[in-house]
Amino acid sequence: MINISKKTLKLSGILLVITLLIMLLSLGVGEVMVSPLEVFKSIIGADKGFSSVLVRNIRLPRVLVAFFVGSSLALAGAILQGVVKNPLASPNILGIVDGGAVGALVFLTIFTDPKNNSLKTSILYMPVFTFVFSFLALIFIYFIAGKSSSTNKLIIIGIGVSAIFKALTNILIVNGPVVFIKEASTWITGSIYGANWTHALLISIWFTLFVLITVIFIKDLNLHQLDDEVITILGNNVGKSRLILLSISAALTAGAVSIGGGISFVGLIAPHIARRLVDSKFENIIPLSIFIGGIITLLADFASKWLFYPQDLPIGIFTAVIGAPYFIYLLVKNRKYSKGRA
């Protein structure tokens, strides 16, 4: 039975309110300003005017996509850190995001018709390609690292794998159909510009599905904080549960990459902030990570639209500006901790 602490419930409520306030701000602020009351009326369908069309058809899908993409990456990062027992593990640092990006570009390369610049098949198949390549990157890293729990070794392998997939990405962009070279370059950085209700529906369903699956395996995720020998003694099939959890992490990353591109560092930052707020049990870490990840991408999306207006910059630029220094800080901190234990 899942036992969520009262502190987690309280913090989740606070984060939910913050999320809704940021969403309200994003829906109302723009070249055409919409008051909070008009935003509310537009959402519930009480207003049928221009404001309603603007909010419901243009701004709301983008806001929802930003939240669910960030939440997906945050949950993927939390699971990944738990399975590999490494606080520096995250989808982008270990090359999983880059692997998913390669999968998406492979899909676009194969199924884009250069004659009329359109897809020859449904965009719904893209997550399949991103999942396969995300999982491939994850398995590649995991088996190279073996049973080693060394932070430095894992990070070095991850950086190497990430570099390989980045090189493949550049090759695909340069040699792919001309029509998506510019768009792909922006998308790889991480962008939700042009998000519509199809994107919002896809990412919300995908995210909800794997949240439910994650809940089923919460007990296994908590057990993975122990040594493998202890987990086996407790009657858990280590290899099987690890494979399932890694697959969930890869699937969440694939969904986020398919819709939002290569948004970086959200999967690293959100679980760390969650751990500072609650204990190490994943029934407490996961809900906070989900909200924090969503809030980070919502704020980054808002900044991408207005800090350099009228340019709409890739959202990944702003998450990287925050995440890169934070990653360096964690790496230095973890190194000092490791030396202290030696």
Disulfide bonds with the S-S distance in Angstrom:
none
